[in-house]
Amino acid sequence: MISFGALLGVATVALGMVLTPGPNMMYVVSRSIGQGRKAGLISLGGVAVGFIVYIVATALGLSALFAAVPELYLAVKIAGALYIGWLAWKALRPGGVSVFTPVEVQAHPPHKLFLMGLVTNLLNPKAAIMYASMIPQFLDVPAGHLFWQSVQLGAVQFCVSIAVNAALILAAGTIAAYLARRPSWLRIQRYVTGTLLGAIAVKLATDTSRPVPA
């Protein structure tokens, strides 16, 4: 069983990451705006399956890897802190196009929407690095059961990401119109997201704990 602190930590990082526009959000939101909410939700179904693939693969790899070489924990922790710090900088820097900017998209049938959502996520470096760098930060190595810890932490990220993206899909049209009239809100969103991610990156970088074999 994962601790409340680990659950809260993963949920916070996952929320900061999902609010930082990436390939998954751009794809599902553009589909919702250009082809309707149903298309956006079908696309999100493909993204969800991609997350499940990542969760299982990461849990299997981490449970074996950390059991054999626990010293790699520190290296992964540093890499994770650097990656999350980079996301914070990316969120805080000025410029860029809003994910809610309306764009014309070609209409696709449901099976293609689902498949494209799956492929978009599986080929998304943000998702791949997130699982490889974020999940290990919150594992309690001495407690053992690393596979199930990884699955539970991955499930937390999954629920946060799917819930936020589903909400964005359902409200994409309304949000796009609102932000078009109030560009200052885009800056506020960037600052809040960047600050949250930056705080997590600093905490991870300054954490001096070391894992020991289970």
DRENTOR-465214 format. One line per 4 residues: number of its first residue (from 1); their letters; for each residue x, y, z of N, C-alpha, C. Coordinates in nm, 4 decimals, always signed. Layout:
NUM	A	X,Y,Z,X,Y,Z,X,Y,Z | ...
***
This chain:
1	MISF	+0.0848,-0.1201,+0.0000,+0.0000,+0.0000,+0.0000,+0.0884,+0.1252,+0.0000 | +0.0581,+0.2168,-0.0905,+0.1356,+0.3404,-0.0973,+0.0913,+0.4355,+0.0135 | +0.1816,+0.5220,+0.0553,+0.1505,+0.6179,+0.1611,+0.0681,+0.7340,+0.1061 | +0.0055,+0.8066,+0.1968,-0.0728,+0.9234,+0.1558,+0.0176,+1.0295,+0.0935
5	GALL	+0.1406,+1.0429,+0.1493,+0.2341,+1.1403,+0.0954,+0.2730,+1.1087,-0.0483 | +0.2953,+0.9785,-0.0769,+0.3289,+0.9378,-0.2132,+0.2110,+0.9626,-0.3064 | +0.0924,+0.9291,-0.2596,-0.0285,+0.9522,-0.3407,-0.0449,+1.1003,-0.3734 | -0.0293,+1.1835,-0.2701,-0.0446,+1.3275,-0.2901,+0.0644,+1.3822,-0.3816
9	GVAT	+0.1874,+1.3319,-0.3658,+0.2973,+1.3782,-0.4488,+0.2756,+1.3455,-0.5952 | +0.2378,+1.2211,-0.6246,+0.2130,+1.1807,-0.7630,+0.0959,+1.2590,-0.8213 | -0.0093,+1.2760,-0.7421,-0.1262,+1.3505,-0.7906,-0.0893,+1.4946,-0.8244 | -0.0047,+1.5561,-0.7411,+0.0364,+1.6945,-0.7651,+0.1197,+1.7068,-0.8920
13	VALG	+0.2182,+1.6170,-0.9060,+0.3017,+1.6201,-1.0255,+0.2183,+1.5889,-1.1495 | +0.1311,+1.4889,-1.1395,+0.0469,+1.4514,-1.2524,-0.0430,+1.5666,-1.2942 | -0.0964,+1.6390,-1.1956,-0.1820,+1.7529,-1.2271,-0.1025,+1.8621,-1.2969 | +0.0175,+1.8910,-1.2452,+0.1005,+1.9917,-1.3096,+0.1366,+1.9536,-1.4518
17	MVLT	+0.1656,+1.8246,-1.4728,+0.2045,+1.7791,-1.6060,+0.0876,+1.7802,-1.7033 | -0.0292,+1.7356,-1.6593,-0.1432,+1.7298,-1.7502,-0.1912,+1.8697,-1.7864 | -0.1648,+1.9682,-1.6987,-0.2028,+2.1061,-1.7288,-0.0976,+2.1769,-1.8144 | +0.0159,+2.1090,-1.8376,+0.1176,+2.1610,-1.9290,+0.0894,+2.1030,-2.0658
21	PGPN	+0.0443,+2.1852,-2.1620,+0.0039,+2.1310,-2.2923,+0.1112,+2.0446,-2.3571 | +0.0722,+1.9246,-2.3959,+0.1599,+1.8317,-2.4658,+0.0839,+1.7653,-2.5798 | +0.1436,+1.6665,-2.6460,+0.0784,+1.6009,-2.7610,-0.0589,+1.5439,-2.7289 | -0.0735,+1.4789,-2.6118,-0.2026,+1.4182,-2.5788,-0.3124,+1.5231,-2.5666
25	MMYV	-0.2858,+1.6279,-2.4859,-0.3868,+1.7316,-2.4686,-0.4179,+1.8006,-2.6008 | -0.3137,+1.8326,-2.6768,-0.3357,+1.9017,-2.8039,-0.4223,+1.8187,-2.8975 | -0.3986,+1.6861,-2.8988,-0.4750,+1.6009,-2.9899,-0.6215,+1.5914,-2.9484 | -0.6476,+1.5572,-2.8210,-0.7863,+1.5357,-2.7800,-0.8664,+1.6657,-2.7793
29	VSRS	-0.8029,+1.7757,-2.7396,-0.8747,+1.9033,-2.7386,-0.9031,+1.9511,-2.8808 | -0.8057,+1.9362,-2.9708,-0.8281,+1.9775,-3.1101,-0.9391,+1.8949,-3.1727 | -0.9469,+1.7663,-3.1377,-1.0546,+1.6823,-3.1896,-1.1892,+1.7263,-3.1349 | -1.1920,+1.7627,-3.0070,-1.3170,+1.8069,-2.9467,-1.3663,+1.9367,-3.0090
33	IGQG	-1.2727,+2.0296,-3.0316,-1.3102,+2.1581,-3.0913,-1.3459,+2.1419,-3.2381 | -1.2700,+2.0611,-3.3108,-1.2901,+2.0496,-3.4551,-1.3921,+1.9480,-3.4990 | -1.4148,+1.8414,-3.4166,-1.5045,+1.7340,-3.4611,-1.6119,+1.7008,-3.3582 | -1.6090,+1.7651,-3.2435,-1.7132,+1.7423,-3.1439,-1.6637,+1.6661,-3.0220
37	RKAG	-1.7402,+1.6756,-2.9140,-1.7012,+1.6145,-2.7873,-1.6880,+1.4630,-2.7973 | -1.7785,+1.3981,-2.8721,-1.7727,+1.2527,-2.8848,-1.6398,+1.2090,-2.9448 | -1.5955,+1.2805,-3.0479,-1.4672,+1.2486,-3.1109,-1.3529,+1.2672,-3.0120 | -1.3616,+1.3720,-2.9311,-1.2577,+1.3960,-2.8312,-1.2516,+1.2846,-2.7278
41	LISL	-1.3678,+1.2366,-2.6833,-1.3709,+1.1302,-2.5826,-1.3226,+0.9966,-2.6398 | -1.3562,+0.9676,-2.7652,-1.3067,+0.8454,-2.8294,-1.1543,+0.8514,-2.8403 | -1.1030,+0.9681,-2.8785,-0.9574,+0.9860,-2.8864,-0.8930,+0.9662,-2.7499 | -0.9592,+1.0153,-2.6452,-0.9070,+0.9998,-2.5096,-0.9043,+0.8531,-2.4684
45	GGVA	-0.9978,+0.7727,-2.5212,-0.9970,+0.6295,-2.4935,-0.8675,+0.5653,-2.5409 | -0.8207,+0.6047,-2.6592,-0.6935,+0.5540,-2.7097,-0.5773,+0.5986,-2.6236 | -0.5804,+0.7247,-2.5804,-0.4761,+0.7765,-2.4911,-0.4741,+0.6973,-2.3611 | -0.5924,+0.6632,-2.3079,-0.6021,+0.5889,-2.1824,-0.5375,+0.4510,-2.1938
49	VGFI	-0.5613,+0.3826,-2.3057,-0.4996,+0.2506,-2.3259,-0.3477,+0.2647,-2.3308 | -0.2997,+0.3723,-2.3934,-0.1562,+0.3977,-2.3967,-0.0982,+0.4138,-2.2572 | -0.1708,+0.4829,-2.1688,-0.1255,+0.4986,-2.0306,-0.1177,+0.3634,-1.9592 | -0.2151,+0.2764,-1.9842,-0.2152,+0.1448,-1.9208,-0.0929,+0.0644,-1.9642
53	VYIV	-0.0586,+0.0732,-2.0926,+0.0612,+0.0054,-2.1429,+0.1849,+0.0562,-2.0699 | +0.1946,+0.1875,-2.0548,+0.3086,+0.2466,-1.9844,+0.3136,+0.2027,-1.8380 | +0.1981,+0.1989,-1.7719,+0.1943,+0.1618,-1.6303,+0.2468,+0.0200,-1.6099 | +0.1972,-0.0741,-1.6892,+0.2385,-0.2142,-1.6740,+0.3864,-0.2311,-1.7082
57	ATAL	+0.4278,-0.1714,-1.8196,+0.5682,-0.1854,-1.8611,+0.6621,-0.1237,-1.7592 | +0.6256,-0.0074,-1.7083,+0.7107,+0.0600,-1.6092,+0.7167,-0.0195,-1.4793 | +0.6016,-0.0700,-1.4341,+0.5984,-0.1467,-1.3096,+0.6827,-0.2726,-1.3209 | +0.6739,-0.3422,-1.4305,+0.7528,-0.4640,-1.4497,+0.9026,-0.4321,-1.4512
61	GLSA	+0.9372,-0.3274,-1.5241,+1.0787,-0.2908,-1.5339,+1.1349,-0.2397,-1.4042 | +1.0597,-0.1574,-1.3332,+1.1093,-0.0998,-1.2092,+1.1228,-0.2039,-1.0987 | +1.0237,-0.2934,-1.0897,+1.0287,-0.3931,-0.9829,+1.1514,-0.4807,-0.9970 | +1.1882,-0.5158,-1.1207,+1.3066,-0.6001,-1.1425,+1.4351,-0.5193,-1.1290
65	LFAA	+1.4350,-0.3996,-1.1866,+1.5573,-0.3189,-1.1903,+1.6007,-0.2730,-1.0518 | +1.5078,-0.2178,-0.9742,+1.5445,-0.1668,-0.8420,+1.5745,-0.2785,-0.7432 | +1.5145,-0.3952,-0.7651,+1.5463,-0.5076,-0.6777,+1.6900,-0.5534,-0.7010 | +1.7368,-0.5444,-0.8254,+1.8717,-0.5889,-0.8593,+1.9763,-0.4807,-0.8348
69	VPEL	+1.9428,-0.3542,-0.8707,+2.0394,-0.2442,-0.8598,+1.9710,-0.1235,-0.7944 | +1.9538,-0.1234,-0.6639,+1.8856,-0.0120,-0.5964,+1.9605,+0.1206,-0.6088 | +2.0912,+0.1152,-0.6391,+2.1681,+0.2396,-0.6508,+2.1199,+0.3272,-0.7673 | +2.0529,+0.2662,-0.8647,+2.0034,+0.3437,-0.9786,+1.8922,+0.4398,-0.9388
73	YLAV	+1.8367,+0.4177,-0.8216,+1.7298,+0.5051,-0.7705,+1.7729,+0.6513,-0.7691 | +1.8961,+0.6765,-0.7219,+1.9455,+0.8133,-0.7131,+1.9580,+0.8770,-0.8510 | +2.0113,+0.8017,-0.9469,+2.0272,+0.8543,-1.0815,+1.8925,+0.8889,-1.1436 | +1.7945,+0.8026,-1.1235,+1.6613,+0.8275,-1.1785,+1.5967,+0.9470,-1.1090
77	KIAG	+1.6220,+0.9589,-0.9782,+1.5663,+1.0718,-0.9032,+1.6190,+1.2054,-0.9575 | +1.7494,+1.2107,-0.9841,+1.8092,+1.3332,-1.0385,+1.7536,+1.3637,-1.1766 | +1.7426,+1.2587,-1.2605,+1.6880,+1.2778,-1.3946,+1.5440,+1.3274,-1.3878 | +1.4674,+1.2721,-1.2943,+1.3288,+1.3153,-1.2789,+1.3183,+1.4604,-1.2354
81	ALYI	+1.4049,+1.5010,-1.1421,+1.4038,+1.6396,-1.0953,+1.4382,+1.7354,-1.2088 | +1.5363,+1.6973,-1.2911,+1.5751,+1.7814,-1.4040,+1.4614,+1.7919,-1.5064 | +1.3968,+1.6802,-1.5332,+1.2872,+1.6810,-1.6304,+1.1697,+1.7656,-1.5821 | +1.1315,+1.7475,-1.4561,+1.0203,+1.8257,-1.4017,+1.0569,+1.9738,-1.3967
85	GWLA	+1.1847,+2.0031,-1.3669,+1.2303,+2.1421,-1.3697,+1.2214,+2.2013,-1.5088 | +1.2541,+2.1209,-1.6092,+1.2427,+2.1681,-1.7485,+1.0981,+2.1972,-1.7846 | +1.0052,+2.1128,-1.7386,+0.8637,+2.1377,-1.7637,+0.8189,+2.2671,-1.6958 | +0.8724,+2.2927,-1.5751,+0.8379,+2.4162,-1.5046,+0.8845,+2.5376,-1.5840
89	WKAL	+1.0089,+2.5323,-1.6331,+1.0613,+2.6432,-1.7141,+0.9796,+2.6625,-1.8410 | +0.9423,+2.5514,-1.9048,+0.8638,+2.5590,-2.0277,+0.7278,+2.6224,-2.0025 | +0.6689,+2.5932,-1.8866,+0.5384,+2.6499,-1.8537,+0.5484,+2.7986,-1.8219 | +0.6603,+2.8403,-1.7614,+0.6734,+2.9790,-1.7165,+0.7204,+3.0745,-1.8268
93	RPGG	+0.7884,+3.0219,-1.9271,+0.8419,+3.1115,-2.0299,+0.7271,+3.1724,-2.1115 | +0.7432,+3.2966,-2.1542,+0.6373,+3.3629,-2.2321,+0.6307,+3.3095,-2.3745 | +0.5196,+3.3375,-2.4405,+0.5049,+3.2985,-2.5802,+0.4345,+3.1653,-2.5951 | +0.4211,+3.1212,-2.7174,+0.3555,+2.9936,-2.7453,+0.2103,+3.0118,-2.7821
97	VSVF	+0.1553,+2.9097,-2.8461,+0.0159,+2.9134,-2.8902,-0.0686,+2.8308,-2.7953 | -0.1833,+2.8813,-2.7598,-0.2718,+2.8112,-2.6689,-0.3240,+2.6825,-2.7317 | -0.3348,+2.5781,-2.6481,-0.3898,+2.4521,-2.6956,-0.5363,+2.4667,-2.7335 | -0.6009,+2.5737,-2.6855,-0.7419,+2.5958,-2.7141,-0.7656,+2.6843,-2.8363
101	TPVE	-0.6602,+2.7154,-2.9108,-0.6773,+2.7915,-3.0339,-0.7475,+2.7046,-3.1374 | -0.8640,+2.7457,-3.1898,-0.9362,+2.6633,-3.2870,-0.8547,+2.6405,-3.4139 | -0.8490,+2.5141,-3.4585,-0.7810,+2.4798,-3.5827,-0.8691,+2.3829,-3.6613 | -0.8557,+2.3843,-3.7929,-0.9326,+2.2946,-3.8770,-0.8681,+2.1562,-3.8761
105	VQAH	-0.9492,+2.0526,-3.8540,-0.8992,+1.9154,-3.8556,-0.9858,+1.8311,-3.9472 | -0.9251,+1.7313,-4.0081,-0.9985,+1.6398,-4.0942,-1.0785,+1.5431,-4.0095 | -1.2058,+1.5238,-4.0438,-1.2909,+1.4330,-3.9672,-1.2457,+1.2891,-3.9872 | -1.2392,+1.2119,-3.8776,-1.1987,+1.0720,-3.8837,-1.3058,+0.9832,-3.8210
109	PPHK	-1.3182,+0.8574,-3.8656,-1.4132,+0.7639,-3.8041,-1.3659,+0.7241,-3.6650 | -1.4568,+0.6674,-3.5834,-1.4219,+0.6344,-3.4441,-1.2984,+0.5466,-3.4292 | -1.2849,+0.4424,-3.5125,-1.1709,+0.3528,-3.4950,-1.0380,+0.4237,-3.5189 | -1.0379,+0.5180,-3.6123,-0.9147,+0.5921,-3.6400,-0.8857,+0.6932,-3.5296
113	LFLM	-0.9899,+0.7528,-3.4741,-0.9719,+0.8449,-3.3623,-0.9079,+0.7728,-3.2444 | -0.9596,+0.6519,-3.2141,-0.9061,+0.5738,-3.1026,-0.7610,+0.5353,-3.1286 | -0.7340,+0.4863,-3.2495,-0.5990,+0.4424,-3.2832,-0.4999,+0.5582,-3.2790 | -0.5416,+0.6740,-3.3311,-0.4530,+0.7898,-3.3302,-0.4263,+0.8379,-3.1881
117	GLVT	-0.5278,+0.8278,-3.1010,-0.5062,+0.8634,-2.9610,-0.4056,+0.7710,-2.8952 | -0.4162,+0.6400,-2.9259,-0.3233,+0.5416,-2.8711,-0.1809,+0.5664,-2.9203 | -0.1667,+0.5848,-3.0516,-0.0340,+0.6058,-3.1094,+0.0271,+0.7365,-3.0602 | -0.0553,+0.8416,-3.0510,-0.0066,+0.9707,-3.0019,+0.0549,+0.9565,-2.8633
121	NLLN	-0.0103,+0.8777,-2.7762,+0.0400,+0.8609,-2.6407,+0.1629,+0.7708,-2.6364 | +0.1606,+0.6613,-2.7110,+0.2737,+0.5693,-2.7093,+0.3999,+0.6326,-2.7659 | +0.3823,+0.7280,-2.8581,+0.4981,+0.7952,-2.9181,+0.5263,+0.9299,-2.8519 | +0.4588,+0.9560,-2.7404,+0.4731,+1.0835,-2.6700,+0.5913,+1.0765,-2.5731
125	PKAA	+0.7016,+1.1459,-2.6017,+0.8165,+1.1395,-2.5105,+0.7843,+1.1920,-2.3721 | +0.6909,+1.2847,-2.3615,+0.6526,+1.3382,-2.2317,+0.5951,+1.2274,-2.1436 | +0.5107,+1.1408,-2.2021,+0.4515,+1.0316,-2.1254,+0.5565,+0.9289,-2.0871 | +0.6436,+0.8952,-2.1815,+0.7463,+0.7940,-2.1549,+0.8405,+0.8386,-2.0442
129	IMYA	+0.8896,+0.9608,-2.0532,+0.9840,+1.0107,-1.9531,+0.9143,+1.0314,-1.8194 | +0.7860,+1.0697,-1.8250,+0.7126,+1.0928,-1.7017,+0.7067,+0.9658,-1.6180 | +0.6729,+0.8539,-1.6796,+0.6640,+0.7294,-1.6038,+0.8005,+0.6824,-1.5565 | +0.9009,+0.6980,-1.6424,+1.0346,+0.6513,-1.6056,+1.0980,+0.7374,-1.4967
133	SMIP	+1.0604,+0.8658,-1.4912,+1.1260,+0.9563,-1.3963,+1.0403,+0.9911,-1.2751 | +0.9068,+0.9896,-1.2902,+0.8220,+1.0338,-1.1800,+0.7913,+0.9213,-1.0818 | +0.7478,+0.8059,-1.1311,+0.7069,+0.6968,-1.0427,+0.8167,+0.6587,-0.9421 | +0.9445,+0.6452,-0.9861,+1.0490,+0.6053,-0.8897,+1.0676,+0.7029,-0.7746
137	QFLD	+1.0322,+0.8303,-0.7952,+1.0523,+0.9292,-0.6891,+0.9714,+0.8964,-0.5639 | +0.8623,+0.8257,-0.5816,+0.7685,+0.8065,-0.4709,+0.7581,+0.6605,-0.4255 | +0.8484,+0.5755,-0.4747,+0.8502,+0.4364,-0.4294,+0.9155,+0.4252,-0.2919 | +0.8573,+0.3430,-0.2069,+0.9175,+0.3114,-0.0768,+0.9917,+0.1793,-0.0945
141	VPAG	+1.1202,+0.1883,-0.1338,+1.1978,+0.0687,-0.1679,+1.2082,-0.0292,-0.0511 | +1.2402,+0.0166,+0.0714,+1.2494,-0.0784,+0.1830,+1.1194,-0.1544,+0.2095 | +1.0053,-0.0965,+0.1714,+0.8769,-0.1624,+0.1973,+0.8518,-0.2796,+0.1028 | +0.9303,-0.2873,-0.0066,+0.9127,-0.3966,-0.1008,+0.7874,-0.3811,-0.1859
145	HLFW	+0.7491,-0.4916,-0.2538,+0.6308,-0.4920,-0.3401,+0.6369,-0.3768,-0.4414 | +0.7520,-0.3594,-0.5052,+0.7706,-0.2460,-0.5957,+0.6763,-0.2497,-0.7147 | +0.6457,-0.3700,-0.7625,+0.5541,-0.3807,-0.8762,+0.4190,-0.3200,-0.8425 | +0.3630,-0.3603,-0.7284,+0.2295,-0.3107,-0.6929,+0.2324,-0.1650,-0.6511
149	QSVQ	+0.3411,-0.1217,-0.5892,+0.3545,+0.0211,-0.5611,+0.3521,+0.1014,-0.6909 | +0.4260,+0.0532,-0.7903,+0.4319,+0.1229,-0.9190,+0.2958,+0.1253,-0.9867 | +0.2238,+0.0124,-0.9798,+0.0904,+0.0064,-1.0405,-0.0039,+0.1049,-0.9720 | +0.0002,+0.1098,-0.8390,-0.0885,+0.2009,-0.7662,-0.0552,+0.3471,-0.7960
153	LGAV	+0.0742,+0.3802,-0.7980,+0.1132,+0.5181,-0.8281,+0.0780,+0.5529,-0.9724 | +0.0977,+0.4568,-1.0634,+0.0587,+0.4800,-1.2023,-0.0907,+0.5013,-1.2154 | -0.1686,+0.4277,-1.1340,-0.3143,+0.4430,-1.1380,-0.3571,+0.5821,-1.0928 | -0.2835,+0.6386,-0.9950,-0.3138,+0.7745,-0.9500,-0.2926,+0.8729,-1.0649
157	QFCV	-0.1761,+0.8607,-1.1314,-0.1485,+0.9475,-1.2454,-0.2545,+0.9285,-1.3540 | -0.2910,+0.8049,-1.3803,-0.3906,+0.7726,-1.4828,-0.5222,+0.8437,-1.4536 | -0.5699,+0.8313,-1.3300,-0.6986,+0.8916,-1.2940,-0.6952,+1.0435,-1.3069 | -0.5862,+1.1056,-1.2609,-0.5745,+1.2513,-1.2704,-0.5720,+1.2950,-1.4162
161	SIAV	-0.4907,+1.2290,-1.4971,-0.4756,+1.2679,-1.6368,-0.6053,+1.2503,-1.7148 | -0.6707,+1.1354,-1.6984,-0.7943,+1.1093,-1.7724,-0.9049,+1.2040,-1.7281 | -0.9167,+1.2274,-1.5974,-1.0215,+1.3159,-1.5462,-1.0043,+1.4579,-1.5992 | -0.8805,+1.5093,-1.5946,-0.8554,+1.6461,-1.6411,-0.8791,+1.6570,-1.7915
165	NAAL	-0.8273,+1.5610,-1.8677,-0.8452,+1.5662,-2.0123,-0.9917,+1.5522,-2.0522 | -1.0666,+1.4672,-1.9807,-1.2094,+1.4528,-2.0095,-1.2829,+1.5835,-1.9830 | -1.2480,+1.6495,-1.8727,-1.3103,+1.7783,-1.8415,-1.2769,+1.8825,-1.9482 | -1.1511,+1.8818,-1.9947,-1.1116,+1.9767,-2.0985,-1.1835,+1.9490,-2.2296
169	ILAA	-1.2027,+1.8211,-2.2613,-1.2748,+1.7857,-2.3836,-1.4185,+1.8368,-2.3782 | -1.4853,+1.8140,-2.2663,-1.6250,+1.8546,-2.2525,-1.6418,+2.0058,-2.2532 | -1.5398,+2.0763,-2.2074,-1.5509,+2.2224,-2.1973,-1.4642,+2.2956,-2.2992 | -1.4056,+2.2224,-2.3948,-1.3076,+2.2829,-2.4858,-1.3623,+2.4019,-2.5622
173	GTIA	-1.4823,+2.3875,-2.6181,-1.5392,+2.4971,-2.6958,-1.5617,+2.6213,-2.6123 | -1.6165,+2.6018,-2.4933,-1.6428,+2.7143,-2.4036,-1.5132,+2.7803,-2.3581 | -1.4131,+2.6971,-2.3230,-1.2844,+2.7504,-2.2785,-1.2160,+2.8284,-2.3895 | -1.2212,+2.7758,-2.5128,-1.1577,+2.8430,-2.6264,-1.2158,+2.9822,-2.6466
177	AYLA	-1.3487,+2.9926,-2.6393,-1.4136,+3.1226,-2.6574,-1.3799,+3.2172,-2.5426 | -1.3754,+3.1635,-2.4214,-1.3463,+3.2459,-2.3034,-1.2043,+3.3013,-2.3091 | -1.1075,+3.2144,-2.3378,-0.9676,+3.2574,-2.3408,-0.9377,+3.3511,-2.4568 | -1.0123,+3.3376,-2.5647,-0.9919,+3.4276,-2.6779,-1.0209,+3.5719,-2.6387
181	RRPS	-1.1108,+3.5894,-2.5417,-1.1452,+3.7239,-2.4947,-1.0612,+3.7666,-2.3749 | -0.9920,+3.6720,-2.3099,-0.9163,+3.7030,-2.1884,-0.7789,+3.6372,-2.1926 | -0.6879,+3.6858,-2.2752,-0.5547,+3.6245,-2.2882,-0.4731,+3.6269,-2.1595 | -0.5052,+3.7165,-2.0659,-0.4280,+3.7220,-1.9411,-0.4424,+3.5939,-1.8604
185	WLRI	-0.5550,+3.5216,-1.8764,-0.5744,+3.3971,-1.8041,-0.4760,+3.2901,-1.8481 | -0.4306,+3.2967,-1.9739,-0.3310,+3.2013,-2.0214,-0.2005,+3.2175,-1.9443 | -0.1646,+3.3433,-1.9162,-0.0424,+3.3684,-1.8397,-0.0569,+3.3172,-1.6972 | -0.1747,+3.3360,-1.6366,-0.1982,+3.2874,-1.5008,-0.1856,+3.1354,-1.4962
189	QRYV	-0.2427,+3.0678,-1.5956,-0.2340,+2.9217,-1.6014,-0.0895,+2.8759,-1.6095 | -0.0094,+2.9438,-1.6900,+0.1313,+2.9074,-1.7035,+0.2058,+2.9271,-1.5719 | +0.1810,+3.0387,-1.5041,+0.2516,+3.0689,-1.3800,+0.2176,+2.9679,-1.2705 | +0.0894,+2.9340,-1.2566,+0.0479,+2.8382,-1.1542,+0.1092,+2.7012,-1.1821
193	TGTL	+0.0990,+2.6555,-1.3073,+0.1541,+2.5256,-1.3441,+0.3051,+2.5222,-1.3231 | +0.3732,+2.6256,-1.3693,+0.5183,+2.6308,-1.3562,+0.5642,+2.6342,-1.2126 | +0.4927,+2.7065,-1.1280,+0.5286,+2.7152,-0.9867,+0.5136,+2.5809,-0.9170 | +0.4042,+2.5101,-0.9446,+0.3831,+2.3784,-0.8854,+0.4930,+2.2810,-0.9262
197	LGAI	+0.5229,+2.2774,-1.0556,+0.6256,+2.1859,-1.1041,+0.7631,+2.2235,-1.0499 | +0.7904,+2.3534,-1.0424,+0.9191,+2.3990,-0.9904,+0.9385,+2.3586,-0.8458 | +0.8342,+2.3696,-0.7644,+0.8429,+2.3310,-0.6239,+0.8715,+2.1817,-0.6099 | +0.8063,+2.1001,-0.6909,+0.8301,+1.9561,-0.6875,+0.9732,+1.9250,-0.7289
201	AVKL	+1.0225,+1.9919,-0.8342,+1.1595,+1.9676,-0.8822,+1.2615,+2.0004,-0.7742 | +1.2427,+2.1111,-0.7036,+1.3352,+2.1493,-0.5963,+1.3316,+2.0471,-0.4836 | +1.2114,+2.0013,-0.4472,+1.1990,+1.9021,-0.3400,+1.2722,+1.7731,-0.3760 | +1.2550,+1.7286,-0.5003,+1.3211,+1.6056,-0.5427,+1.4731,+1.6223,-0.5458
205	ATDT	+1.5193,+1.7382,-0.5936,+1.6636,+1.7612,-0.6070,+1.7315,+1.7709,-0.4715 | +1.6611,+1.8158,-0.3701,+1.7214,+1.8354,-0.2369,+1.6961,+1.7178,-0.1420 | +1.6221,+1.6181,-0.1878,+1.5942,+1.5017,-0.1045,+1.7210,+1.4156,-0.0938 | +1.7657,+1.3914,+0.0275,+1.8911,+1.3175,+0.0483,+1.8676,+1.1709,+0.0857
209	SRPV	+1.7434,+1.1245,+0.0804,+1.7167,+0.9852,+0.1160,+1.7775,+0.8908,+0.0140 | +1.8142,+0.7726,+0.0578,+1.8735,+0.6703,-0.0273,+1.7986,+0.5388,-0.0076 | +1.7701,+0.4681,-0.1150,+1.7021,+0.3394,-0.0996,+1.7986,+0.2308,-0.0531 | +1.7443,+0.1297,+0.0099,+1.8238,+0.0115,+0.0472,+1.7515,-0.1101,-0.0062
213	PA	+1.8192,-0.2198,-0.0297,+1.7527,-0.3386,-0.0828,+1.6378,-0.3827,+0.0049 | +1.5274,-0.4242,-0.0620,+1.4097,-0.4671,+0.0137,+1.4338,-0.6037,+0.0770
***
